[in-house]
């Protein structure tokens, strides 16, 4: 199973999102082709009701603890309740461009 598919499966099973996008952004970074190391997650769930941004991120990070420890380098999170997602016209911000950098620098 790919890292991306594993992330999707875990979040679906444990947070029950109304909307979920897991986007592999590795190709925007200085990594080998085909890498699965940088992800953007847009997740909409009423599990986030009454939780501040930090609590929402902690919840997702807990679900993805193994991936964060062993498989992925970067994770951009966009967490919304269903009402927040609707109020934003179902839009999450684009990721900024990679500014470079590598282990060799």
N, C-alpha and C positions, 0 to 999 in steps of 0.2 A: 504494500500500500504506500502511496506517495505521502510525503509529509503534509502536503496540502489536503489530501483526502482524509488523513488522520485528524487534522485540525477540524475540518468540517464535521466529521463524525462525532468527535468529542463534544464540540460546542452544541451540536444538534441534540445529542442525547442528554446533556447535563444542564443546558440553559434554555432549551426549547424556544429558539428564536422564531419570531414571525417573519423575519427577513435576515439572511446571512449571505455575506460575500466574503470569501477568502481569496485574496489576490496575491499571487506570487510576483513580487516586485524585484526579485533577485537580478533579473536582467538589467535593471537600472543601476547596478552596483558593480564594483570591481571584483567579480567572482567568475569562476569558470561557467561556460554555457551549460544549461540544464540544471543549475544549482537550485536548491530550495532552502534558502537561508534568510531571506527578507520577505516578510509578509505584511499585508495590510488587511485588517479584519473590520468589516462593517457589520455590526450585530444589533438587531432590534429585538428587544424582549421586555415584557412587563416584569421580568425578574429584577429589572433595574429600578422599578418604581420605588421612590423614597430613598434611593442610594445616591450619594454624591459620586463625582467622577472617580475619585480615588478608590472608593469601595467597589465600583463597577469594574475597574481595571484589576483590582485584587481578585475579584471573582473569576474573571477570565484567566488571569495569570495562574490561579490555583488549578483550574481545569487543564491548562496547558503546561503545567509545571515540568513534565518530562521533556516536552518539545523545547521549552526555554532553556532547560539545563543541558540538553544533549544534541539538539538538532537544528535550532534556528538561532540566528545572530541578532535579528531585529524584528520587532513586532509593533506595528502602528495600530492602535485601537481607536475605533469610533463606536461608542456605545450609546444607544438611544432607547427610550421607551417607545412604544408604538405611537403615542401622541406626539412626542418630540420629533420622531421621524416624519410623521404626517405634517407637522408644523413647518418643517424644513423642506417641504416638497420632495421628500425622499432623496435628499442630496447629502453627501459627505464630501468634505474637502479633498482636493487632489493632494497627493504626496509631493513634497518639495523635491527638486532634483538632487541627486547625489553630488556631494561636493568633492568626491574623490577620496583618496586615502587608501592605503593598503598596508599589509604587514611589512612590506619592504621600506616604507617611509619612516 
